[in-house]
Amino acid sequence: MEATQSPAVSASTLKNVNVSATSISRKLTTSILTWPSSTNPKVLHLYVPKNPVRRNNTFLSLARCSTKPNTNTNNETDLDSTPESNSNQEPQYPSTPISSNDSLPSNSLPSQSLSRGLVFDLGPSNSWDDKEIGSPVVKRFLSDEEERWYMWYHGNSTQNAGSADSIGLAVSSNGIHWERGVGPVSSSGGVGLVMKCSQDWWAFDTTSIRPGEVVVMSSSKVRASSAVYWLYYSGFSSEKVDYTDDDSLEFRLENPETFCLDNVNSGDADKGKIFKSLPGLAMSQDGRHWARIEGEHHSGALFDVGSEREWDSMFIAGPRVVFHGNSDLRMYYHSFGVESGQFGIGIARSRDGINWMKLGRIIGGGKTSSFDEFGAINASVVRNKKDGEYLMAYEGVATDGKRSIGLAVSPDGLRDWRRFQDEAVLEASVKDGWDNKGVGSPCLVQMDGEVDEWRLYYRGVGNGGRAGIGMAISQGNDVSSFRRWTGFHL
């Protein structure tokens, strides 16, 4: 696959320029890229002013980015500088990148027969992601010289007093063996923690953030030496959503969902609560240093929940964006319908990736006694390169709360969605497997070249609520079932 080149500009054009966010959103010309033209691009920093402003007076500024994740200042930071100490000092992490195989002592990993499919475990002790991980967003980039894999995911640390999730990045040459970092990234080629919750009290993402999708695009208005990464993510605030359960649910409804039993044993007050979440957007030129882009909502989110009695009135989570063509992007997200008492997946459409119009719910609950009777969440949508149809992998919720992964298809990716089959394509593993309690948060990757198959990355949960990220493979181009990865076959 040949990489489409973005408009090239010299480093001298990367000077401070203030432009209206509205004008950018109107004039963006986007095109999907397979790999940025530079493997070591200059860093692009898009940021909003430190003080909140009305959306009609929002400005974006192009400058060199700080080395710290979640930096919202107008000051240019030297790449070799270090943050000043303060009384509210954050946990200190080691700085050496490690292989995913080195993330835990060997005696704490499941045996080979019980770890089928596991490609990414919890981070080592005292790392930023040693408590819980999930929400894998996996991208494969091909160039003439090499193959690269990026995985953005959310993580949580045992050093955090609360349950806030952050976003990190791991890289790989084959999508199997991953290099990770135990702390924040420190360079354009680093791995580890790349984005933290907002520090602005008025923002929608102050308590937790989880990645939904990363779209790589070029723009005639955003001046850079290569493509720009657009990260769509779920942002959670401290605002609780009122919901009275009529005891019809056999499990506890919460947002965001957490599985680690340490949250219960430690008396985590947020466990089992429903917090409002909204979709957000951040941009980066290297996939590591991110800057939030304010949306239409007063909190900086791209859009708000629906009005009372609408299916998405409680929260909006899991935004996945597909680039259909020029001036046509689709976002798939999930919520919980108060009226229906089920999870559902909806769609919104945009011309510029910033301003969105909702089109309604497209998938609800499945058949009686099915794996997804209680609804569908965390959609991953891919446009099939062979026939142009849309394939959606989603997390199905059974009436007892058990999670499995199902598929749906659509000819146009809009409203005409139908379930691929009544059965799940991937279920929880055997009794003692690492993912024996449930599988979800799917991420589909269509393979090119000599291998004609699909890869399905997913979050698995095992005993004690221990989470990991696994990978399953289709039988050729047949997506009716997936088998967990067990190793390379020569």
Beta strands, then each sheet from edge to edge (+ up, - down):
strand 1: 18-20
strand 2: 45-47
strand 3: 59-63
strand 4: 98-99
strand 5: 118-120
strand 6: 132-142
strand 7: 147-156
strand 8: 166-172
strand 9: 178-180
strand 10: 192-195
strand 11: 208-217
strand 12: 228-240
strand 13: 275-284
strand 14: 291-293
strand 15: 317-325
strand 16: 328-337
strand 17: 342-350
strand 18: 356-363
strand 19: 376-383
strand 20: 390-397
strand 21: 403-410
strand 22: 418-419
strand 23: 438-446
strand 24: 454-461
strand 25: 467-475
strand 26: 478-484
sheet 1: 1+ 3- 2+
sheet 2: 4+ 9- 8+ 7- 6+
sheet 3: 4+ 9- 8+ 10-
sheet 4: 5+ 25- 24+ 23-
sheet 5: 5+ 25- 26+
sheet 6: 11+ 12- 13+ 14-
sheet 7: 15+ 16- 17+ 18-
sheet 8: 19+ 20- 21+ 22-
end
